[in-house]
Amino acid sequence: EIPTSVTKENAERRTEDAPEEKIGEEKPEVSYPTDSTVTKEFSGDTPVYSKTFCDWRSHEGTDFKAEKGSAVKSITSGVVADVYEDPSYGTTVVMSHDGGFTAYYSGLEKNVPVKKGAKLKNGDEIGKIGEVPCEAAEGQSHLHLAINKEGKFIDPLLILDKEN
């Protein structure tokens, strides 16, 4: 059995190292990319069940409810770093955002209206909801949003809820 004092120290250490404390110094205007309803949470290192693959795996993004064909918008201003087709996550737009993080907007329709190098403002349209092939069995259309900060994927709600 682990002594309570060790557990408490570890909890305090985790709190001190929490990503919330490390999210950028700047405070860009932030908004949700679609509906704010979360259909599948970020799991980090904790495996969650995948209905598509019938196994347990980490979920390094947050899924937001969105009707097929509805608009997906930039969560802050930034620059489009890449646009590509991912066999698992579908059409993906990668943005380098103000605030020092990179966002991956996945599950978009194939013909997105943005190109690599485009400068976007908070709320500009990135694309429309399509499909996320690796999450097809989840049963509802959605945006898969993943955010990388300082080389590590973090819960997108740490960014989105910081200003909202």
N, C-alpha and C positions, 0 to 999 in steps of 0.2 A: 504494500500500500504506500502511496506517495504522501509524505507529510503535507499537511495543509499549508505550512509556511512556504514550501517549495512551490506549490501550486499557485499561491498568492503572488510570489515573486515573479513566476513565469507570466502570470496574467498581467502584472504591472509592466513587465518588460515588453510584452506584446502590445500593450496600450501605447507605450512610449514609441514603439517602432511602427505603429499603425500608419498605413498609407495616407489616411486623412491629413496627417501632419506634414506630409511631403508633397501634397498636390501643390502645383505652381504658386509662386508668390503673386503673380499677376492675377487679376480677377476679371477675366473676359465675360462678356454677356453670354449666358448659357441657356439653352432651351432644349426640350425633348425633341427627338427626331421624328416621332410619330405620336400615337396615343401613349400616355404615360403608364398604362397598365402593363405590368410585368407578367409574362406567361411562363417564363423559366428564368430563375435567378442564376447569377454568376456563382460558381461553386469553388473557384480557385483550385486548391489541392485536394478538395473533398470530392470523391467520386459521386455522381448522381446517375440514376438509371436512364438509359437511352432506349426509348421504345423502338426506334429505327433499327438499332444494332443489337437489341436485346442483351445489353451488357451494362456494366458500370464504368463511367469515364468522367473526367473533369469537364466542366462547361465553362470555358474561358471567356464567355461573353454574357450578355443579358438579352433575353428575347422580349421584344415589345409587341403587344397586340397591334395588328394593322391589317386592314382589308386589302386583298389583292388589288393592285392598281392604284392604291392610295399613295400620296406623296411622302417621300422621306426627305427630311431637311437637315442641313448642317447644324450641329449642336453649338458651335461657336464659329467665329471666323477662322480662316486658315487657307491652306493651299492643297489642291488635289495632288497627292504624291503618286498615285497609281490607280489604274482601272484594269481589272482582269476577271477572267472566268475561272472560278475555283471548282474542281469537281465535287467537293464536299459541301461548300457553302454558297455556290452559285455566283452570280455576278456580284463583284465586290468593288467598292470604291474605298480607297485608303486616303485619309486626309491628315496632314500635319497641322494640328490646331494650335491657335494661340493658347497659351497656358502650358505649353511644353509637353503635349501628349499626342499620340497618333491614334486615330480611330479607324476601325474597319467596319464599314457598313455592308453587311452581307445579306443575300437573298433578294436582290433587286432584279427588275426586268432587264433583259439583255441590252437594250439600246438606251444607255443612260445619257442625259443631256450634258454631262460634264466631261472634260478631257484633262489629262495629266497637265499640271502647271496652272490650271484655272484657280483664280483667287475668289473665294466665296466669303460671304458675310454670314453671320448667325441667321438661321432661318431660310437661307437660299436652298432651293430644291436641288437634291443630288440625283434623285431617280424616283422610281415607283416600285412598290412591293411586288416581287415575283415569288420565287421559291427558294427554300434552303434544302437542297437534296438530302443532306445528312440528318435533317430533322423532319423529314416528310411524314413520318408516322406519328408525330406529335399531335397532328389533327387540326391545326389551325395556321392560317397564314400569319407571318410575323417578320419583323426585322431582327436579325442577329447582329447586335452591336458589341464589338470587342474594343477595349482600350488598352494601349500599351504605354506605360509611363516608366521612363528610366530602365528600359529593357525587360520589364515584367508586366504581365497582364494583370489589370486591376478591375475591380467592380465598377462598371460604368456609372452606377448610382453615386459613387464617391464624387464624380465630376458633376453629374446632373443635379444632384440634390444639394450641392455646395452653394448654388446660387438661387435655387427655387424653393 
